[in-house]
Protein backbone atom coordinates (compact mmCIF):
# COMPACT_ATOMS: atom_id res chain seq x y z
CA UNK A 1 0.00 0.00 0.00
CA UNK A 2 2.86 2.36 0.76
CA UNK A 3 4.52 1.58 -2.59
CA UNK A 4 1.46 2.46 -4.68
CA UNK A 5 0.07 5.10 -2.32
CA UNK A 6 -3.21 3.18 -2.03
CA UNK A 7 -5.52 3.27 0.94
CA UNK A 8 -6.33 0.16 2.94
CA UNK A 9 -9.92 0.27 1.70
CA UNK A 10 -8.83 0.41 -1.95
CA UNK A 11 -6.25 -2.37 -1.53
CA UNK A 12 -8.81 -4.67 0.08
CA UNK A 13 -11.33 -3.96 -2.69
CA UNK A 14 -8.77 -4.86 -5.36
CA UNK A 15 -7.79 -8.05 -3.50
CA UNK A 16 -11.46 -8.94 -2.84
CA UNK A 17 -10.98 -9.42 0.89
CA UNK A 18 -12.81 -7.86 3.82
CA UNK A 19 -10.99 -5.23 5.81
CA UNK A 20 -11.92 -7.06 9.01
CA UNK A 21 -10.06 -10.14 7.70
CA UNK A 22 -7.00 -8.05 6.85
CA UNK A 23 -6.97 -6.44 10.29
CA UNK A 24 -7.55 -9.70 12.18
CA UNK A 25 -4.72 -10.81 14.49
CA UNK A 26 -4.96 -14.24 16.09
CA UNK A 27 -4.88 -14.32 19.89
CA UNK A 28 -2.55 -17.25 20.48
CA UNK A 29 -2.17 -16.58 24.21
CA UNK A 30 -5.58 -18.08 25.03
CA UNK A 31 -4.81 -21.11 22.85
CA UNK A 32 -1.57 -21.68 24.75
CA UNK A 33 -3.44 -21.65 28.06
CA UNK A 34 -6.02 -24.07 26.69
CA UNK A 35 -3.27 -26.28 25.27
CA UNK A 36 -1.59 -26.46 28.68
CA UNK A 37 -4.87 -27.49 30.34
CA UNK A 38 -5.51 -30.09 27.64
CA UNK A 39 -2.04 -31.58 28.01
CA UNK A 40 -2.49 -31.70 31.80
CA UNK A 41 -5.84 -33.49 31.47
CA UNK A 42 -4.44 -35.86 28.82
CA UNK A 43 -1.59 -36.86 31.11
CA UNK A 44 -4.16 -37.86 33.75
CA UNK A 45 -6.33 -39.74 31.22
CA UNK A 46 -4.09 -40.62 28.24
CA UNK A 47 -6.76 -42.68 26.44
CA UNK A 48 -9.50 -40.03 26.47
CA UNK A 49 -10.47 -38.29 23.24
CA UNK A 50 -11.12 -34.57 22.90
CA UNK A 51 -14.84 -34.85 23.71
CA UNK A 52 -14.23 -36.51 27.07
CA UNK A 53 -11.38 -34.11 27.81
CA UNK A 54 -13.82 -31.27 27.10
CA UNK A 55 -16.16 -32.67 29.76
CA UNK A 56 -13.31 -32.78 32.28
CA UNK A 57 -12.26 -29.21 31.45
CA UNK A 58 -15.88 -28.09 31.71
CA UNK A 59 -16.01 -29.39 35.26
CA UNK A 60 -13.09 -27.07 36.05
CA UNK A 61 -14.79 -24.04 34.49
CA UNK A 62 -13.23 -24.17 31.00
CA UNK A 63 -16.18 -23.83 28.61
CA UNK A 64 -14.67 -23.92 25.10
CA UNK A 65 -16.20 -24.16 21.63
CA UNK A 66 -15.78 -27.75 20.42
CA UNK A 67 -14.24 -26.70 17.09
CA UNK A 68 -11.60 -24.58 18.77
CA UNK A 69 -10.96 -27.34 21.31
CA UNK A 70 -10.47 -29.93 18.55
CA UNK A 71 -8.08 -27.61 16.67
CA UNK A 72 -5.90 -27.08 19.76
CA UNK A 73 -6.20 -30.77 20.63
CA UNK A 74 -4.81 -31.84 17.25
CA UNK A 75 -2.13 -29.15 17.25
CA UNK A 76 -0.91 -30.45 20.62
CA UNK A 77 -0.51 -33.94 19.15
CA UNK A 78 -2.94 -35.52 21.63
CA UNK A 79 -5.01 -37.51 19.13
CA UNK A 80 -5.54 -41.07 20.35
CA UNK A 81 -4.29 -43.61 17.83
CA UNK A 82 -6.57 -46.59 17.29
CA UNK A 83 -5.81 -49.74 15.36
CA UNK A 84 -8.31 -50.48 12.61
CA UNK A 85 -9.40 -54.09 12.53
CA UNK A 86 -10.72 -56.01 9.56
CA UNK A 87 -14.15 -57.41 10.29
CA UNK A 88 -16.24 -60.00 8.54
CA UNK A 89 -19.66 -58.94 7.34
CA UNK A 90 -22.35 -61.14 8.87
CA UNK A 91 -26.13 -60.90 8.89
CA UNK A 92 -27.04 -59.62 12.35
CA UNK A 93 -29.94 -60.54 14.59
CA UNK A 94 -32.16 -58.06 16.47
CA UNK A 95 -30.51 -57.28 19.78
CA UNK A 96 -32.48 -57.02 23.00
CA UNK A 97 -32.87 -53.34 23.91
CA UNK A 98 -33.43 -52.81 27.66
CA UNK A 99 -35.71 -50.03 28.88
CA UNK A 100 -34.71 -50.04 32.54
CA UNK A 101 -32.06 -51.17 35.01
CA UNK A 102 -31.62 -54.88 35.83
CA UNK A 103 -33.42 -56.05 32.68
CA UNK A 104 -30.19 -57.42 31.22
CA UNK A 105 -26.68 -57.86 32.52
CA UNK A 106 -23.79 -58.63 30.20
CA UNK A 107 -20.86 -60.65 31.52
CA UNK A 108 -17.54 -61.67 30.01
CA UNK A 109 -13.91 -62.42 30.88
CA UNK A 110 -10.79 -60.36 30.24
CA UNK A 111 -7.24 -61.74 30.46
CA UNK A 112 -3.99 -59.99 31.39
CA UNK A 113 -0.62 -60.75 33.03
CA UNK A 114 1.07 -59.62 36.22
CA UNK A 115 4.72 -58.60 36.53
CA UNK A 116 5.63 -62.19 37.42
CA UNK A 117 4.13 -63.41 34.13
CA UNK A 118 1.27 -65.15 35.88
CA UNK A 119 -2.10 -64.96 34.12
CA UNK A 120 -4.77 -62.65 35.49
CA UNK A 121 -8.49 -63.11 34.80
CA UNK A 122 -11.21 -60.53 35.34
CA UNK A 123 -14.96 -61.18 35.31
CA UNK A 124 -16.78 -58.07 34.05
CA UNK A 125 -20.46 -57.46 34.83
CA UNK A 126 -22.25 -54.57 33.09
CA UNK A 127 -25.87 -53.37 33.21
CA UNK A 128 -26.92 -53.01 29.58
CA UNK A 129 -29.28 -50.09 30.27
CA UNK A 130 -27.37 -47.89 32.70
CA UNK A 131 -23.90 -48.94 31.42
CA UNK A 132 -22.84 -49.29 35.07
CA UNK A 133 -20.00 -51.66 35.82
CA UNK A 134 -21.53 -53.81 38.55
CA UNK A 135 -18.47 -55.92 39.35
CA UNK A 136 -14.88 -56.60 38.35
CA UNK A 137 -13.92 -59.90 39.95
CA UNK A 138 -10.14 -60.39 39.78
CA UNK A 139 -8.22 -63.63 40.34
CA UNK A 140 -5.84 -66.05 38.68
CA UNK A 141 -8.69 -68.52 38.11
CA UNK A 142 -12.45 -67.99 37.93
CA UNK A 143 -14.36 -71.30 37.82
CA UNK A 144 -18.14 -71.38 37.57
CA UNK A 145 -18.68 -71.50 41.35
CA UNK A 146 -16.55 -68.39 41.78
CA UNK A 147 -18.56 -66.68 39.02
CA UNK A 148 -21.91 -67.45 40.67
CA UNK A 149 -20.58 -66.29 44.04
CA UNK A 150 -19.57 -62.95 42.52
CA UNK A 151 -22.98 -62.61 40.84
CA UNK A 152 -24.74 -63.45 44.11
CA UNK A 153 -22.92 -60.53 45.76
CA UNK A 154 -24.18 -58.15 43.08
CA UNK A 155 -27.72 -59.58 43.33
CA UNK A 156 -27.70 -59.03 47.09
CA UNK A 157 -27.07 -55.32 46.47
CA UNK A 158 -29.46 -54.58 43.59
CA UNK A 159 -31.72 -57.61 43.01
CA UNK A 160 -31.93 -60.25 40.28
CA UNK A 161 -31.65 -59.31 36.61
CA UNK A 162 -34.24 -60.49 34.10
CA UNK A 163 -31.60 -62.04 31.88
CA UNK A 164 -27.83 -62.39 31.58
CA UNK A 165 -26.11 -62.18 28.20
CA UNK A 166 -22.85 -64.14 27.81
CA UNK A 167 -20.69 -66.21 25.50
CA UNK A 168 -20.25 -69.98 25.50
CA UNK A 169 -17.23 -70.31 27.78
CA UNK A 170 -16.92 -73.48 29.86
CA UNK A 171 -17.58 -71.55 33.08
CA UNK A 172 -20.86 -70.22 31.69
CA UNK A 173 -22.13 -73.50 30.20
CA UNK A 174 -21.31 -75.79 33.12
CA UNK A 175 -24.05 -77.72 34.89
CA UNK A 176 -23.47 -75.72 38.08
CA UNK A 177 -23.95 -72.38 36.30
CA UNK A 178 -27.04 -73.55 34.39
CA UNK A 179 -28.58 -74.93 37.60
CA UNK A 180 -27.81 -71.66 39.36
CA UNK A 181 -29.69 -69.72 36.66
CA UNK A 182 -32.73 -71.97 37.08
CA UNK A 183 -32.69 -71.56 40.87
CA UNK A 184 -32.44 -67.78 40.54
CA UNK A 185 -35.12 -67.72 37.79
CA UNK A 186 -32.78 -65.79 35.49
CA UNK A 187 -32.84 -66.23 31.72
CA UNK A 188 -29.36 -67.24 30.58
CA UNK A 189 -28.95 -65.92 27.02
CA UNK A 190 -25.88 -67.39 25.32
CA UNK A 191 -24.67 -65.84 22.08
CA UNK A 192 -24.19 -67.83 18.89
CA UNK A 193 -20.65 -69.26 18.55
CA UNK A 194 -18.31 -66.91 16.72
CA UNK A 195 -20.57 -63.84 17.01
CA UNK A 196 -19.31 -61.70 19.90
CA UNK A 197 -21.27 -58.73 18.54
CA UNK A 198 -24.35 -60.33 20.08
CA UNK A 199 -22.80 -59.47 23.45
CA UNK A 200 -21.94 -55.97 22.32
CA UNK A 201 -22.39 -54.24 25.68
CA UNK A 202 -19.78 -56.47 27.33
CA UNK A 203 -17.41 -56.29 24.35
CA UNK A 204 -17.59 -52.50 24.27
CA UNK A 205 -16.94 -52.24 27.99
CA UNK A 206 -14.06 -54.72 27.78
CA UNK A 207 -12.43 -52.58 25.09
CA UNK A 208 -12.57 -49.48 27.29
CA UNK A 209 -11.42 -51.47 30.32
CA UNK A 210 -8.38 -52.83 28.50
CA UNK A 211 -7.55 -49.54 26.80
CA UNK A 212 -7.88 -47.26 29.84
CA UNK A 213 -6.91 -49.57 32.70
CA UNK A 214 -5.08 -52.78 31.80
CA UNK A 215 -2.87 -51.33 29.05
CA UNK A 216 -1.72 -48.39 31.19
CA UNK A 217 -1.22 -50.29 34.47
CA UNK A 218 1.58 -52.49 35.75
CA UNK A 219 0.39 -55.09 38.27
CA UNK A 220 3.10 -56.19 40.69
CA UNK A 221 0.93 -58.91 42.23
CA UNK A 222 -2.68 -60.01 42.63
CA UNK A 223 -3.35 -57.60 45.51
CA UNK A 224 -1.99 -54.68 43.48
CA UNK A 225 -4.18 -55.68 40.50
CA UNK A 226 -7.32 -55.83 42.67
CA UNK A 227 -6.57 -52.44 44.20
CA UNK A 228 -5.96 -50.66 40.88
CA UNK A 229 -8.88 -52.31 39.09
CA UNK A 230 -11.26 -51.49 41.96
CA UNK A 231 -10.15 -47.84 41.80
CA UNK A 232 -10.78 -47.78 38.04
CA UNK A 233 -14.28 -49.23 38.57
CA UNK A 234 -15.18 -46.31 40.85
CA UNK A 235 -13.68 -43.83 38.38
CA UNK A 236 -15.62 -45.44 35.49
CA UNK A 237 -19.00 -45.24 37.25
CA UNK A 238 -18.59 -41.85 38.91
CA UNK A 239 -16.26 -39.74 36.75
CA UNK A 240 -15.84 -41.10 33.21
CA UNK A 241 -18.15 -39.42 30.63
CA UNK A 242 -19.91 -42.11 28.58
CA UNK A 243 -20.64 -41.34 24.92
CA UNK A 244 -23.73 -43.61 24.84
CA UNK A 245 -25.19 -41.67 27.78
CA UNK A 246 -24.81 -38.24 26.17
CA UNK A 247 -21.44 -37.90 27.92
CA UNK A 248 -22.89 -38.35 31.38
CA UNK A 249 -21.39 -40.74 33.88
CA UNK A 250 -23.36 -43.96 34.58
CA UNK A 251 -24.15 -42.70 38.09
CA UNK A 252 -25.46 -39.38 36.73
CA UNK A 253 -27.59 -41.22 34.18
CA UNK A 254 -29.12 -43.47 36.87
CA UNK A 255 -29.94 -40.51 39.12
CA UNK A 256 -31.57 -38.54 36.31
CA UNK A 257 -33.49 -41.59 35.07
CA UNK A 258 -34.89 -42.28 38.54
CA UNK A 259 -35.86 -38.65 39.00
CA UNK A 260 -37.71 -38.73 35.67
CA UNK A 261 -39.66 -41.86 36.65
CA UNK A 262 -41.19 -40.19 39.70
CA UNK A 263 -41.72 -41.53 43.23
CA UNK A 264 -44.17 -44.24 42.12
CA UNK A 265 -41.65 -45.95 39.83
CA UNK A 266 -38.88 -45.74 42.41
CA UNK A 267 -40.78 -47.54 45.19
SVG drawing of the C-alpha trace seen along z (x, -y; Angstrom):
<svg xmlns="http://www.w3.org/2000/svg" viewBox="-47 -8 55 88">
<polyline fill="none" stroke="black" stroke-width="0.4" points="0.0,0.0 2.9,-2.4 4.5,-1.6 1.5,-2.5 0.1,-5.1 -3.2,-3.2 -5.5,-3.3 -6.3,-0.2 -9.9,-0.3 -8.8,-0.4 -6.3,2.4 -8.8,4.7 -11.3,4.0 -8.8,4.9 -7.8,8.0 -11.5,8.9 -11.0,9.4 -12.8,7.9 -11.0,5.2 -11.9,7.1 -10.1,10.1 -7.0,8.1 -7.0,6.4 -7.6,9.7 -4.7,10.8 -5.0,14.2 -4.9,14.3 -2.5,17.2 -2.2,16.6 -5.6,18.1 -4.8,21.1 -1.6,21.7 -3.4,21.6 -6.0,24.1 -3.3,26.3 -1.6,26.5 -4.9,27.5 -5.5,30.1 -2.0,31.6 -2.5,31.7 -5.8,33.5 -4.4,35.9 -1.6,36.9 -4.2,37.9 -6.3,39.7 -4.1,40.6 -6.8,42.7 -9.5,40.0 -10.5,38.3 -11.1,34.6 -14.8,34.8 -14.2,36.5 -11.4,34.1 -13.8,31.3 -16.2,32.7 -13.3,32.8 -12.3,29.2 -15.9,28.1 -16.0,29.4 -13.1,27.1 -14.8,24.0 -13.2,24.2 -16.2,23.8 -14.7,23.9 -16.2,24.2 -15.8,27.8 -14.2,26.7 -11.6,24.6 -11.0,27.3 -10.5,29.9 -8.1,27.6 -5.9,27.1 -6.2,30.8 -4.8,31.8 -2.1,29.2 -0.9,30.4 -0.5,33.9 -2.9,35.5 -5.0,37.5 -5.5,41.1 -4.3,43.6 -6.6,46.6 -5.8,49.7 -8.3,50.5 -9.4,54.1 -10.7,56.0 -14.1,57.4 -16.2,60.0 -19.7,58.9 -22.3,61.1 -26.1,60.9 -27.0,59.6 -29.9,60.5 -32.2,58.1 -30.5,57.3 -32.5,57.0 -32.9,53.3 -33.4,52.8 -35.7,50.0 -34.7,50.0 -32.1,51.2 -31.6,54.9 -33.4,56.0 -30.2,57.4 -26.7,57.9 -23.8,58.6 -20.9,60.7 -17.5,61.7 -13.9,62.4 -10.8,60.4 -7.2,61.7 -4.0,60.0 -0.6,60.8 1.1,59.6 4.7,58.6 5.6,62.2 4.1,63.4 1.3,65.2 -2.1,65.0 -4.8,62.7 -8.5,63.1 -11.2,60.5 -15.0,61.2 -16.8,58.1 -20.5,57.5 -22.3,54.6 -25.9,53.4 -26.9,53.0 -29.3,50.1 -27.4,47.9 -23.9,48.9 -22.8,49.3 -20.0,51.7 -21.5,53.8 -18.5,55.9 -14.9,56.6 -13.9,59.9 -10.1,60.4 -8.2,63.6 -5.8,66.1 -8.7,68.5 -12.5,68.0 -14.4,71.3 -18.1,71.4 -18.7,71.5 -16.6,68.4 -18.6,66.7 -21.9,67.5 -20.6,66.3 -19.6,63.0 -23.0,62.6 -24.7,63.5 -22.9,60.5 -24.2,58.1 -27.7,59.6 -27.7,59.0 -27.1,55.3 -29.5,54.6 -31.7,57.6 -31.9,60.3 -31.6,59.3 -34.2,60.5 -31.6,62.0 -27.8,62.4 -26.1,62.2 -22.8,64.1 -20.7,66.2 -20.2,70.0 -17.2,70.3 -16.9,73.5 -17.6,71.5 -20.9,70.2 -22.1,73.5 -21.3,75.8 -24.0,77.7 -23.5,75.7 -23.9,72.4 -27.0,73.5 -28.6,74.9 -27.8,71.7 -29.7,69.7 -32.7,72.0 -32.7,71.6 -32.4,67.8 -35.1,67.7 -32.8,65.8 -32.8,66.2 -29.4,67.2 -29.0,65.9 -25.9,67.4 -24.7,65.8 -24.2,67.8 -20.6,69.3 -18.3,66.9 -20.6,63.8 -19.3,61.7 -21.3,58.7 -24.4,60.3 -22.8,59.5 -21.9,56.0 -22.4,54.2 -19.8,56.5 -17.4,56.3 -17.6,52.5 -16.9,52.2 -14.1,54.7 -12.4,52.6 -12.6,49.5 -11.4,51.5 -8.4,52.8 -7.5,49.5 -7.9,47.3 -6.9,49.6 -5.1,52.8 -2.9,51.3 -1.7,48.4 -1.2,50.3 1.6,52.5 0.4,55.1 3.1,56.2 0.9,58.9 -2.7,60.0 -3.3,57.6 -2.0,54.7 -4.2,55.7 -7.3,55.8 -6.6,52.4 -6.0,50.7 -8.9,52.3 -11.3,51.5 -10.2,47.8 -10.8,47.8 -14.3,49.2 -15.2,46.3 -13.7,43.8 -15.6,45.4 -19.0,45.2 -18.6,41.8 -16.3,39.7 -15.8,41.1 -18.1,39.4 -19.9,42.1 -20.6,41.3 -23.7,43.6 -25.2,41.7 -24.8,38.2 -21.4,37.9 -22.9,38.3 -21.4,40.7 -23.4,44.0 -24.1,42.7 -25.5,39.4 -27.6,41.2 -29.1,43.5 -29.9,40.5 -31.6,38.5 -33.5,41.6 -34.9,42.3 -35.9,38.7 -37.7,38.7 -39.7,41.9 -41.2,40.2 -41.7,41.5 -44.2,44.2 -41.7,46.0 -38.9,45.7 -40.8,47.5"/>
</svg>
